[in-house]
Amino acid sequence: MGIKKYIKRALVYVIKGQGIKNISASISYLSPNNRLNGKKVIITGGGRGLGYSMAKKFVAEGASVLIAGRNEKNLKKTANEIGCQYLSLDVSKPSTFDSFVEQADQMLGGVNCIVNNAGISLHEKTFFDVTPETFNAQVDTNLKGGFFLTQKFISLLKKENRIGSVLFTSSETGDTMDFRPYGFTKAAVNSMVQGLAYLFSKDGIRINAIAPGITTSDMTGFKAEGNLYEPGSSIERVYLPEEVAETACFLLSEAAGCISGQIITCNNAKTVNARWK
């Protein structure tokens, strides 16, 4: 298994008073080596963005993958492109989870991994722009949905006496203070990951999370082929979903068999609480 390294793209932007500056995103990744052979994975929010990149990576590593989301057109396009299955799902509606998990289990021939990746941020500009509607929408999708879908998934594993893994997509905002519901939900996800990991450790069920920094997606507004410069980042650029997918792949693999209850923050130490800041 080799490590490949490549320059994803060169970036050019203008800094006022400083002229032209170039940044390149240098990305290393492990060559496919069937690291996920035997894994049967559900990925919510799998039609685009980070969910798409994880699905593509997992398939390349030998996993059977089913992506889920609200936009069936995107799901079908992605599934045809990377060679996986799909089901429509709105994670803000727990009443549909029984039938979804049952159908996904049948389609995959015995699911053993789930990635709770679906999430929304409504980007309220100030504390006073938060409304009960925006608050509830983000809690329902980012926290409540992931909780109850995991509840159904773990119930299935225990009923069938299977071992497995749960992976949440958290965020660097879960490490810091926030005035918006999005940040609150990610901090709660981090607590949930640790609590569930402790609760089910003796059942052979591992629960972890990835917590990316700002990553190119429709939600963040940064485009993969656009300007990735972000001065607030520790490396002065936003991240590419392929980078984060590498960490997700490791956490689902047997190589991470001793890791549970961990939130792996993918932001080059941006949110580390250094005393000299």
C-alpha positions as CSV (number, residue, x, y, z in Angstrom):
1,M,0.0,0.0,0.0
2,G,1.7,3.2,-1.2
3,I,1.1,6.8,-0.4
4,K,0.4,9.0,-3.4
5,K,0.9,12.8,-3.3
6,Y,-0.3,15.3,-5.8
7,I,-1.0,19.0,-6.2
8,K,-4.8,19.2,-6.4
9,R,-4.8,22.7,-7.9
10,A,-2.9,26.0,-7.8
11,L,-4.7,29.0,-6.4
12,V,-4.1,32.6,-7.3
13,Y,-5.6,35.6,-5.5
14,V,-4.9,39.2,-5.0
15,I,-4.1,40.6,-1.6
16,K,-4.6,44.4,-1.4
17,G,-1.3,46.2,-1.4
18,Q,0.7,42.9,-1.8
19,G,0.0,41.9,-5.4
20,I,-0.4,38.3,-6.4
21,K,0.1,35.4,-4.1
22,N,0.0,31.7,-5.0
23,I,-1.2,28.8,-2.8
24,S,-1.3,25.2,-3.7
25,A,-3.3,22.4,-2.0
26,S,-0.8,19.5,-1.6
27,I,-2.8,16.4,-0.8
28,S,-1.5,12.9,0.1
29,Y,-3.7,9.8,0.1
30,L,-3.3,6.1,0.5
31,S,-3.7,4.0,-2.6
32,P,-6.8,1.8,-2.6
33,N,-6.0,-1.4,-0.8
34,N,-9.4,-2.9,0.1
35,R,-9.2,-1.4,3.5
36,L,-13.0,-1.5,3.7
37,N,-13.5,-4.9,2.3
38,G,-16.6,-6.4,4.0
39,K,-17.9,-3.0,5.1
40,K,-21.5,-2.3,4.2
41,V,-22.0,1.4,4.7
42,I,-24.9,3.8,4.8
43,I,-24.0,7.5,4.2
44,T,-26.6,10.2,4.8
45,G,-26.1,13.4,2.8
46,G,-24.2,11.3,0.3
47,G,-25.3,12.9,-2.9
48,R,-22.7,15.7,-3.0
49,G,-19.9,17.4,-1.1
50,L,-18.2,15.5,1.7
51,G,-20.8,12.7,1.5
52,Y,-20.0,12.2,-2.2
53,S,-16.2,12.1,-1.5
54,M,-16.6,9.6,1.3
55,A,-18.8,7.4,-0.8
56,K,-16.4,7.4,-3.7
57,K,-13.4,6.7,-1.4
58,F,-15.2,3.9,0.4
59,V,-16.3,2.2,-2.9
60,A,-12.7,2.4,-4.1
61,E,-11.6,0.7,-0.9
62,G,-13.9,-2.3,-1.4
63,A,-17.0,-1.3,0.6
64,S,-20.6,-1.7,-0.4
65,V,-22.2,1.7,-0.1
66,L,-25.7,3.1,0.1
67,I,-26.1,6.9,0.0
68,A,-29.2,8.6,1.3
69,G,-30.5,12.1,1.1
70,R,-33.5,14.3,0.1
71,N,-32.5,15.0,-3.5
72,E,-33.2,11.9,-5.5
73,K,-31.8,13.4,-8.7
74,N,-28.4,14.0,-7.1
75,L,-28.4,10.6,-5.4
76,K,-29.1,8.8,-8.6
77,K,-26.4,10.7,-10.5
78,T,-23.8,10.0,-7.8
79,A,-24.8,6.3,-7.4
80,N,-24.4,5.8,-11.2
81,E,-21.1,7.6,-11.2
82,I,-19.3,5.8,-8.4
83,G,-21.1,2.4,-8.4
84,C,-23.2,2.4,-5.2
85,Q,-26.9,2.2,-4.2
86,Y,-29.2,4.9,-3.0
87,L,-32.4,5.6,-1.0
88,S,-34.3,8.8,-0.4
89,L,-34.3,10.0,3.2
90,D,-35.1,13.2,5.1
91,V,-33.1,12.8,8.4
92,S,-35.3,15.4,10.0
93,K,-38.2,12.9,10.0
94,P,-37.5,10.0,12.4
95,S,-40.9,8.4,11.7
96,T,-39.4,7.1,8.5
97,F,-36.3,5.5,10.0
98,D,-37.7,2.1,10.7
99,S,-38.6,1.4,7.1
100,F,-35.4,3.1,5.8
101,V,-33.0,1.0,8.0
102,E,-34.9,-2.2,7.1
103,Q,-34.7,-1.5,3.4
104,A,-31.1,-0.3,3.5
105,D,-30.2,-3.5,5.4
106,Q,-31.8,-5.7,2.8
107,M,-30.2,-3.8,-0.1
108,L,-26.7,-4.0,1.4
109,G,-27.1,-7.6,2.5
110,G,-26.5,-6.8,6.2
111,V,-25.4,-3.2,7.0
112,N,-22.6,-2.8,9.5
113,C,-21.5,0.9,9.3
114,I,-23.4,4.2,9.1
115,V,-22.1,7.7,8.5
116,N,-24.3,10.4,9.9
117,N,-23.1,13.1,7.5
118,A,-26.3,15.0,6.6
119,G,-26.3,18.5,8.0
120,I,-27.4,22.1,7.4
121,S,-26.2,25.5,8.5
122,L,-28.5,28.5,8.0
123,H,-25.6,31.0,8.6
124,E,-27.5,33.4,10.8
125,K,-25.5,36.6,10.7
126,T,-26.2,37.7,14.3
127,F,-27.7,36.3,17.5
128,F,-30.9,38.2,16.9
129,D,-31.4,36.6,13.4
130,V,-31.9,33.2,15.0
131,T,-35.6,32.3,15.0
132,P,-37.4,29.3,16.5
133,E,-37.8,28.0,12.9
134,T,-34.1,28.2,12.0
135,F,-33.2,26.8,15.4
136,N,-35.5,23.8,15.1
137,A,-34.5,23.1,11.5
138,Q,-30.8,22.8,12.4
139,V,-31.4,20.7,15.6
140,D,-33.8,18.4,13.8
141,T,-31.3,17.7,11.0
142,N,-27.9,17.9,12.7
143,L,-28.6,16.4,16.1
144,K,-32.0,14.8,16.5
145,G,-31.9,13.0,13.1
146,G,-28.5,11.5,13.7
147,F,-29.4,10.4,17.2
148,F,-32.6,8.5,16.3
149,L,-31.1,7.1,13.1
150,T,-28.2,5.8,15.2
151,Q,-30.7,4.4,17.7
152,K,-32.3,2.3,14.9
153,F,-29.0,1.2,13.5
154,I,-27.5,0.1,16.8
155,S,-30.8,-1.7,17.7
156,L,-30.4,-3.7,14.4
157,L,-26.8,-4.5,15.1
158,K,-27.6,-5.8,18.6
159,K,-30.6,-7.8,17.4
160,E,-28.5,-9.5,14.7
161,N,-25.4,-9.8,17.0
162,R,-23.3,-7.8,14.6
163,I,-20.3,-5.6,15.2
164,G,-20.0,-2.3,13.4
165,S,-19.1,1.3,13.3
166,V,-20.9,4.7,13.5
167,L,-19.2,7.8,12.2
168,F,-20.6,11.3,12.7
169,T,-19.7,14.4,10.7
170,S,-19.2,17.0,13.4
171,S,-17.4,20.4,12.8
172,E,-14.6,22.5,14.1
173,T,-17.3,24.7,15.6
174,G,-18.0,21.9,18.1
175,D,-14.7,22.8,19.7
176,T,-15.5,26.4,20.2
177,M,-18.1,28.8,21.5
178,D,-20.9,29.9,19.1
179,F,-24.0,32.0,19.1
180,R,-25.7,30.0,16.4
181,P,-27.7,26.7,16.5
182,Y,-25.3,25.1,14.0
183,G,-22.4,25.3,16.5
184,F,-24.6,24.2,19.4
185,T,-25.6,21.0,17.5
186,K,-22.0,20.1,16.7
187,A,-21.0,20.5,20.3
188,A,-23.8,18.2,21.3
189,V,-22.8,15.7,18.6
190,N,-19.3,15.6,20.1
191,S,-20.8,14.8,23.5
192,M,-23.1,12.2,22.0
193,V,-20.2,10.4,20.2
194,Q,-18.3,10.0,23.5
195,G,-21.4,8.9,25.4
196,L,-22.5,6.3,22.9
197,A,-19.0,5.0,22.4
198,Y,-18.7,4.4,26.1
199,L,-22.1,2.8,26.3
200,F,-21.6,0.3,23.4
201,S,-17.9,-0.5,23.7
202,K,-18.5,-4.0,25.0
203,D,-20.8,-4.7,22.1
204,G,-18.1,-4.3,19.5
205,I,-19.6,-1.1,18.2
206,R,-17.3,1.8,17.6
207,I,-18.5,5.4,17.5
208,N,-16.3,8.3,16.3
209,A,-16.6,11.6,14.5
210,I,-14.7,13.7,12.0
211,A,-14.8,17.4,12.6
212,P,-13.7,19.3,9.5
213,G,-12.6,22.9,9.2
214,I,-14.3,24.9,6.4
215,T,-14.6,22.5,3.4
216,T,-15.7,23.2,-0.1
217,S,-19.4,22.5,-0.5
218,D,-22.7,24.1,-1.4
219,M,-23.3,24.8,2.3
220,T,-20.0,26.8,2.8
221,G,-20.2,28.5,-0.5
222,F,-16.6,27.6,-1.4
223,K,-16.2,25.8,-4.7
224,A,-13.6,23.1,-5.3
225,E,-12.5,24.7,-8.6
226,G,-12.6,28.3,-7.2
227,N,-10.5,30.4,-4.9
228,L,-9.8,28.4,-1.7
229,Y,-8.1,31.3,0.2
230,E,-9.4,31.7,3.7
231,P,-7.4,34.0,6.0
232,G,-8.9,32.6,9.2
233,S,-7.6,29.1,8.4
234,S,-4.3,28.0,10.0
235,I,-3.1,27.1,6.5
236,E,-4.8,30.0,4.7
237,R,-7.1,27.9,2.7
238,V,-10.3,25.8,3.0
239,Y,-10.2,22.1,2.8
240,L,-11.1,19.7,0.0
241,P,-13.6,16.9,0.8
242,E,-11.1,14.3,-0.5
243,E,-8.8,15.2,2.3
244,V,-11.4,14.6,5.0
245,A,-12.6,11.4,3.4
246,E,-9.2,9.9,3.9
247,T,-9.6,10.3,7.7
248,A,-13.2,9.0,7.6
249,C,-12.0,5.9,5.7
250,F,-9.3,5.2,8.3
251,L,-11.8,5.4,11.2
252,L,-14.2,2.9,9.5
253,S,-11.3,0.5,8.7
254,E,-10.1,-2.3,10.9
255,A,-6.8,-0.4,11.3
256,A,-8.7,1.9,13.7
257,G,-10.1,-1.1,15.7
258,C,-8.9,0.4,19.0
259,I,-10.4,3.8,18.4
260,S,-13.8,4.8,19.7
261,G,-15.3,7.9,21.3
262,Q,-12.9,10.2,19.4
263,I,-13.6,13.4,17.5
264,I,-10.8,13.8,15.0
265,T,-10.6,17.5,14.1
266,C,-9.4,18.1,10.6
267,N,-8.3,21.7,10.6
268,N,-4.5,21.8,11.2
269,A,-4.8,22.8,14.8
270,K,-6.9,25.9,14.2
271,T,-9.1,25.4,17.2
272,V,-6.4,24.1,19.6
273,N,-6.7,26.1,22.8
274,A,-3.1,27.3,22.8
275,R,-2.3,29.5,25.9
276,W,-0.2,31.9,23.8
277,K,-3.0,32.8,21.4
